[in-house]
Amino acid sequence: MKRQAIIVAIASAINVSPAFAGKANDALEAQSEGKRSTLFTAAIGKSGFNCGQVTTYLFMGEKAGADWFSLRCRNGQDFALRIMNVEDLPTRALPCKALEAAGAACWTKLD
């Protein structure tokens, strides 16, 4: 039952309605590698990008009310995923190239 609640919480977060605050990384770590890949891939798709499948990820940390992850896709693209901890703000994936053009970096732990 607890595992099902975690899956529902993660699915809610990826569908733009976070059900928990600051717990995305803990909930994702509790899942199998395959389930994490599926959830991350779905989040990228909901942001309007095609990834194929997420193969690698890094929890960068929590900043400004969001948990941030770096994601690498099977097709070679890298994305930053922001899972907001505020009900009305969306979870969103951004290409790392766009983030880097704005002066931020993927694959780096946040301070």
KEVO-559794 format. One line per field, with one value per atom (N, C-alpha, C): residue in one letter; chain; atom name; x, y, z. Coordinates in steps of 0.05 Angstrom, whole numbers, plus 5000, padded with zeros to 4 digits. Example, Ala and Ser with C-alpha at 12.3 -4.5 7.8 and 13.67 -1.06 7.14 Angstrom:
% KEVO-559794
r A / A / A / S / S / S
c A / A / A / A / A / A
a N / CA / C / N / CA / C
X 5264 / 5246 / 5264 / 5257 / 5273 / 5258
Y 4886 / 4910 / 4934 / 4955 / 4979 / 5001
Z 5156 / 5156 / 5156 / 5142 / 5143 / 5157
END
This chain:
% KEVO-559794
r M / M / M / K / K / K / R / R / R / Q / Q / Q / A / A / A / I / I / I / I / I / I / V / V / V / A / A / A / I / I / I / A / A / A / S / S / S / A / A / A / I / I / I / N / N / N / V / V / V / S / S / S / P / P / P / A / A / A / F / F / F / A / A / A / G / G / G / K / K / K / A / A / A / N / N / N / D / D / D / A / A / A / L / L / L / E / E / E / A / A / A / Q / Q / Q / S / S / S / E / E / E / G / G / G / K / K / K / R / R / R / S / S / S / T / T / T / L / L / L / F / F / F / T / T / T / A / A / A / A / A / A / I / I / I / G / G / G / K / K / K / S / S / S / G / G / G / F / F / F / N / N / N / C / C / C / G / G / G / Q / Q / Q / V / V / V / T / T / T / T / T / T / Y / Y / Y / L / L / L / F / F / F / M / M / M / G / G / G / E / E / E / K / K / K / A / A / A / G / G / G / A / A / A / D / D / D / W / W / W / F / F / F / S / S / S / L / L / L / R / R / R / C / C / C / R / R / R / N / N / N / G / G / G / Q / Q / Q / D / D / D / F / F / F / A / A / A / L / L / L / R / R / R / I / I / I / M / M / M / N / N / N / V / V / V / E / E / E / D / D / D / L / L / L / P / P / P / T / T / T / R / R / R / A / A / A / L / L / L / P / P / P / C / C / C / K / K / K / A / A / A / L / L / L / E / E / E / A / A / A / A / A / A / G / G / G / A / A / A / A / A / A / C / C / C / W / W / W / T / T / T / K / K / K / L / L / L / D / D / D
c A / A / A / A / A / A / A / A / A / A / A / A / A / A / A / A / A / A / A / A / A / A / A / A / A / A / A / A / A / A / A / A / A / A / A / A / A / A / A / A / A / A / A / A / A / A / A / A / A / A / A / A / A / A / A / A / A / A / A / A / A / A / A / A / A / A / A / A / A / A / A / A / A / A / A / A / A / A / A / A / A / A / A / A / A / A / A / A / A / A / A / A / A / A / A / A / A / A / A / A / A / A / A / A / A / A / A / A / A / A / A / A / A / A / A / A / A / A / A / A / A / A / A / A / A / A / A / A / A / A / A / A / A / A / A / A / A / A / A / A / A / A / A / A / A / A / A / A / A / A / A / A / A / A / A / A / A / A / A / A / A / A / A / A / A / A / A / A / A / A / A / A / A / A / A / A / A / A / A / A / A / A / A / A / A / A / A / A / A / A / A / A / A / A / A / A / A / A / A / A / A / A / A / A / A / A / A / A / A / A / A / A / A / A / A / A / A / A / A / A / A / A / A / A / A / A / A / A / A / A / A / A / A / A / A / A / A / A / A / A / A / A / A / A / A / A / A / A / A / A / A / A / A / A / A / A / A / A / A / A / A / A / A / A / A / A / A / A / A / A / A / A / A / A / A / A / A / A / A / A / A / A / A / A / A / A / A / A / A / A / A / A / A / A / A / A / A / A / A / A / A / A / A / A / A / A / A / A / A / A / A / A / A / A / A / A / A / A / A / A / A / A / A / A / A / A / A / A / A / A / A / A / A
a N / CA / C / N / CA / C / N / CA / C / N / CA / C / N / CA / C / N / CA / C / N / CA / C / N / CA / C / N / CA / C / N / CA / C / N / CA / C / N / CA / C / N / CA / C / N / CA / C / N / CA / C / N / CA / C / N / CA / C / N / CA / C / N / CA / C / N / CA / C / N / CA / C / N / CA / C / N / CA / C / N / CA / C / N / CA / C / N / CA / C / N / CA / C / N / CA / C / N / CA / C / N / CA / C / N / CA / C / N / CA / C / N / CA / C / N / CA / C / N / CA / C / N / CA / C / N / CA / C / N / CA / C / N / CA / C / N / CA / C / N / CA / C / N / CA / C / N / CA / C / N / CA / C / N / CA / C / N / CA / C / N / CA / C / N / CA / C / N / CA / C / N / CA / C / N / CA / C / N / CA / C / N / CA / C / N / CA / C / N / CA / C / N / CA / C / N / CA / C / N / CA / C / N / CA / C / N / CA / C / N / CA / C / N / CA / C / N / CA / C / N / CA / C / N / CA / C / N / CA / C / N / CA / C / N / CA / C / N / CA / C / N / CA / C / N / CA / C / N / CA / C / N / CA / C / N / CA / C / N / CA / C / N / CA / C / N / CA / C / N / CA / C / N / CA / C / N / CA / C / N / CA / C / N / CA / C / N / CA / C / N / CA / C / N / CA / C / N / CA / C / N / CA / C / N / CA / C / N / CA / C / N / CA / C / N / CA / C / N / CA / C / N / CA / C / N / CA / C / N / CA / C / N / CA / C / N / CA / C / N / CA / C / N / CA / C / N / CA / C / N / CA / C / N / CA / C / N / CA / C / N / CA / C / N / CA / C / N / CA / C / N / CA / C / N / CA / C / N / CA / C / N / CA / C / N / CA / C
X 5016 / 5000 / 5017 / 5039 / 5056 / 5069 / 5078 / 5090 / 5071 / 5046 / 5025 / 5021 / 5021 / 5018 / 5041 / 5065 / 5088 / 5085 / 5077 / 5073 / 5052 / 5030 / 5008 / 5019 / 5035 / 5047 / 5065 / 5082 / 5100 / 5084 / 5065 / 5048 / 5034 / 5024 / 5011 / 5030 / 5054 / 5074 / 5080 / 5083 / 5090 / 5066 / 5042 / 5018 / 5011 / 5030 / 5028 / 5013 / 5008 / 4995 / 5010 / 5032 / 5048 / 5032 / 5035 / 5021 / 5038 / 5063 / 5082 / 5101 / 5113 / 5131 / 5159 / 5177 / 5205 / 5212 / 5195 / 5200 / 5202 / 5204 / 5205 / 5229 / 5253 / 5276 / 5273 / 5263 / 5260 / 5240 / 5218 / 5197 / 5208 / 5223 / 5234 / 5255 / 5272 / 5292 / 5280 / 5256 / 5243 / 5233 / 5233 / 5222 / 5245 / 5237 / 5256 / 5268 / 5291 / 5304 / 5285 / 5271 / 5252 / 5229 / 5218 / 5196 / 5205 / 5229 / 5240 / 5243 / 5254 / 5257 / 5231 / 5210 / 5184 / 5172 / 5174 / 5164 / 5178 / 5205 / 5220 / 5214 / 5212 / 5206 / 5179 / 5159 / 5132 / 5133 / 5148 / 5150 / 5162 / 5182 / 5193 / 5172 / 5158 / 5136 / 5115 / 5107 / 5086 / 5096 / 5122 / 5133 / 5136 / 5128 / 5128 / 5153 / 5169 / 5194 / 5193 / 5208 / 5210 / 5237 / 5237 / 5262 / 5269 / 5249 / 5253 / 5251 / 5272 / 5272 / 5295 / 5289 / 5311 / 5328 / 5354 / 5373 / 5390 / 5394 / 5411 / 5398 / 5401 / 5392 / 5409 / 5408 / 5422 / 5403 / 5399 / 5384 / 5403 / 5397 / 5415 / 5410 / 5386 / 5380 / 5354 / 5349 / 5324 / 5331 / 5316 / 5321 / 5295 / 5289 / 5266 / 5239 / 5236 / 5211 / 5208 / 5230 / 5228 / 5251 / 5246 / 5268 / 5277 / 5303 / 5314 / 5330 / 5326 / 5340 / 5352 / 5375 / 5386 / 5379 / 5370 / 5362 / 5376 / 5385 / 5397 / 5379 / 5373 / 5355 / 5371 / 5358 / 5371 / 5379 / 5363 / 5369 / 5392 / 5405 / 5428 / 5421 / 5396 / 5388 / 5389 / 5396 / 5397 / 5375 / 5362 / 5341 / 5345 / 5335 / 5332 / 5303 / 5296 / 5268 / 5264 / 5244 / 5237 / 5210 / 5210 / 5185 / 5178 / 5158 / 5150 / 5137 / 5142 / 5130 / 5107 / 5096 / 5074 / 5051 / 5028 / 5005 / 5000 / 5001 / 4992 / 5014 / 5038 / 5060 / 5067 / 5073 / 5076 / 5104 / 5104 / 5128 / 5136 / 5162 / 5170 / 5198 / 5201 / 5228 / 5237 / 5263 / 5275 / 5300 / 5305 / 5330 / 5354 / 5374 / 5398 / 5411 / 5410 / 5422 / 5409 / 5383 / 5369 / 5377 / 5379 / 5386 / 5415 / 5433 / 5460 / 5463 / 5446 / 5446 / 5438 / 5422 / 5413 / 5433 / 5455 / 5476 / 5474 / 5456 / 5454 / 5467 / 5470 / 5483 / 5467 / 5467 / 5457 / 5480 / 5474 / 5494 / 5512 / 5502 / 5517 / 5500 / 5510 / 5494 / 5489 / 5465 / 5458 / 5470 / 5477 / 5488 / 5466
Y 4976 / 5000 / 5025 / 5026 / 5049 / 5054 / 5033 / 5036 / 5047 / 5039 / 5049 / 5079 / 5088 / 5116 / 5133 / 5122 / 5136 / 5139 / 5118 / 5119 / 5140 / 5140 / 5160 / 5188 / 5192 / 5218 / 5227 / 5210 / 5217 / 5223 / 5206 / 5210 / 5237 / 5244 / 5270 / 5293 / 5290 / 5311 / 5315 / 5294 / 5296 / 5307 / 5303 / 5313 / 5341 / 5356 / 5384 / 5388 / 5368 / 5372 / 5358 / 5370 / 5357 / 5350 / 5325 / 5316 / 5315 / 5324 / 5324 / 5348 / 5357 / 5380 / 5371 / 5375 / 5369 / 5340 / 5323 / 5294 / 5279 / 5293 / 5280 / 5260 / 5269 / 5252 / 5227 / 5230 / 5207 / 5187 / 5198 / 5180 / 5166 / 5180 / 5168 / 5147 / 5152 / 5133 / 5107 / 5108 / 5084 / 5066 / 5076 / 5061 / 5046 / 5026 / 5011 / 5029 / 5022 / 5037 / 5040 / 5019 / 5020 / 5039 / 5039 / 5057 / 5086 / 5092 / 5119 / 5128 / 5111 / 5118 / 5124 / 5108 / 5112 / 5139 / 5145 / 5170 / 5195 / 5193 / 5215 / 5219 / 5197 / 5199 / 5212 / 5204 / 5216 / 5246 / 5254 / 5283 / 5299 / 5288 / 5301 / 5303 / 5282 / 5282 / 5302 / 5305 / 5324 / 5352 / 5356 / 5383 / 5388 / 5369 / 5373 / 5364 / 5348 / 5339 / 5308 / 5298 / 5270 / 5260 / 5241 / 5232 / 5203 / 5188 / 5159 / 5146 / 5147 / 5136 / 5148 / 5156 / 5166 / 5143 / 5146 / 5125 / 5131 / 5157 / 5166 / 5190 / 5193 / 5217 / 5224 / 5250 / 5260 / 5279 / 5274 / 5293 / 5316 / 5340 / 5363 / 5377 / 5375 / 5387 / 5402 / 5416 / 5431 / 5461 / 5476 / 5505 / 5519 / 5541 / 5558 / 5542 / 5524 / 5509 / 5486 / 5477 / 5455 / 5436 / 5410 / 5390 / 5390 / 5391 / 5392 / 5367 / 5356 / 5332 / 5338 / 5325 / 5324 / 5297 / 5296 / 5271 / 5268 / 5244 / 5238 / 5217 / 5223 / 5205 / 5187 / 5165 / 5145 / 5159 / 5179 / 5193 / 5213 / 5215 / 5233 / 5260 / 5267 / 5294 / 5294 / 5317 / 5321 / 5342 / 5337 / 5355 / 5361 / 5384 / 5390 / 5387 / 5373 / 5369 / 5384 / 5401 / 5416 / 5405 / 5393 / 5384 / 5404 / 5420 / 5442 / 5430 / 5444 / 5436 / 5454 / 5469 / 5487 / 5477 / 5475 / 5463 / 5475 / 5501 / 5514 / 5517 / 5509 / 5513 / 5486 / 5486 / 5460 / 5448 / 5421 / 5406 / 5411 / 5414 / 5421 / 5411 / 5401 / 5393 / 5414 / 5421 / 5440 / 5428 / 5432 / 5422 / 5435 / 5419 / 5430 / 5452 / 5450 / 5470 / 5497 / 5498 / 5523 / 5533 / 5515 / 5523 / 5534 / 5521 / 5530 / 5557 / 5562 / 5588 / 5610 / 5603 / 5623 / 5626 / 5611 / 5614 / 5593 / 5574 / 5553 / 5527 / 5507 / 5483 / 5458 / 5438 / 5412 / 5395 / 5373 / 5354 / 5366 / 5385 / 5398 / 5400 / 5392 / 5395 / 5424 / 5430 / 5458 / 5464 / 5490 / 5498 / 5499
Z 5000 / 5000 / 5000 / 5016 / 5017 / 4990 / 4977 / 4950 / 4931 / 4931 / 4913 / 4918 / 4944 / 4950 / 4939 / 4940 / 4929 / 4898 / 4885 / 4856 / 4849 / 4864 / 4859 / 4863 / 4884 / 4889 / 4867 / 4857 / 4835 / 4810 / 4804 / 4780 / 4782 / 4806 / 4810 / 4805 / 4815 / 4811 / 4782 / 4767 / 4739 / 4723 / 4733 / 4720 / 4729 / 4740 / 4747 / 4774 / 4789 / 4815 / 4837 / 4847 / 4867 / 4892 / 4900 / 4924 / 4948 / 4946 / 4968 / 4964 / 4986 / 4984 / 4989 / 4970 / 4972 / 4975 / 4967 / 4971 / 4945 / 4923 / 4897 / 4895 / 4903 / 4901 / 4919 / 4943 / 4961 / 4949 / 4939 / 4927 / 4902 / 4886 / 4861 / 4868 / 4888 / 4896 / 4906 / 4916 / 4926 / 4903 / 4879 / 4856 / 4842 / 4826 / 4811 / 4789 / 4779 / 4757 / 4733 / 4726 / 4704 / 4708 / 4733 / 4739 / 4739 / 4750 / 4749 / 4720 / 4703 / 4675 / 4662 / 4667 / 4656 / 4665 / 4691 / 4702 / 4690 / 4689 / 4678 / 4648 / 4633 / 4604 / 4600 / 4617 / 4615 / 4620 / 4640 / 4646 / 4623 / 4609 / 4586 / 4564 / 4559 / 4539 / 4545 / 4570 / 4578 / 4575 / 4573 / 4568 / 4538 / 4522 / 4493 / 4478 / 4491 / 4479 / 4475 / 4455 / 4450 / 4460 / 4478 / 4490 / 4482 / 4476 / 4472 / 4499 / 4515 / 4542 / 4558 / 4583 / 4600 / 4609 / 4606 / 4612 / 4637 / 4643 / 4665 / 4678 / 4704 / 4717 / 4741 / 4748 / 4772 / 4787 / 4813 / 4829 / 4835 / 4824 / 4827 / 4854 / 4865 / 4891 / 4891 / 4913 / 4916 / 4916 / 4900 / 4898 / 4890 / 4903 / 4896 / 4896 / 4915 / 4917 / 4898 / 4887 / 4867 / 4871 / 4864 / 4862 / 4833 / 4828 / 4801 / 4795 / 4771 / 4762 / 4734 / 4729 / 4702 / 4691 / 4666 / 4653 / 4626 / 4620 / 4594 / 4580 / 4555 / 4540 / 4522 / 4515 / 4497 / 4470 / 4462 / 4436 / 4439 / 4462 / 4466 / 4477 / 4479 / 4489 / 4519 / 4531 / 4560 / 4567 / 4589 / 4599 / 4629 / 4637 / 4666 / 4672 / 4694 / 4702 / 4728 / 4729 / 4753 / 4763 / 4787 / 4799 / 4821 / 4816 / 4835 / 4859 / 4882 / 4907 / 4914 / 4895 / 4898 / 4880 / 4891 / 4877 / 4849 / 4847 / 4822 / 4801 / 4807 / 4787 / 4775 / 4749 / 4734 / 4737 / 4735 / 4731 / 4702 / 4697 / 4670 / 4664 / 4640 / 4629 / 4610 / 4612 / 4594 / 4582 / 4556 / 4545 / 4559 / 4565 / 4579 / 4562 / 4536 / 4519 / 4525 / 4529 / 4534 / 4562 / 4581 / 4608 / 4609 / 4594 / 4593 / 4579 / 4559 / 4545 / 4564 / 4585 / 4604 / 4628 / 4626 / 4647 / 4669 / 4667 / 4687 / 4676 / 4692 / 4683 / 4691 / 4673 / 4680 / 4690 / 4702 / 4712 / 4734 / 4748 / 4770 / 4794 / 4817 / 4842 / 4848 / 4857 / 4865 / 4892 / 4895 / 4921 / 4942
END
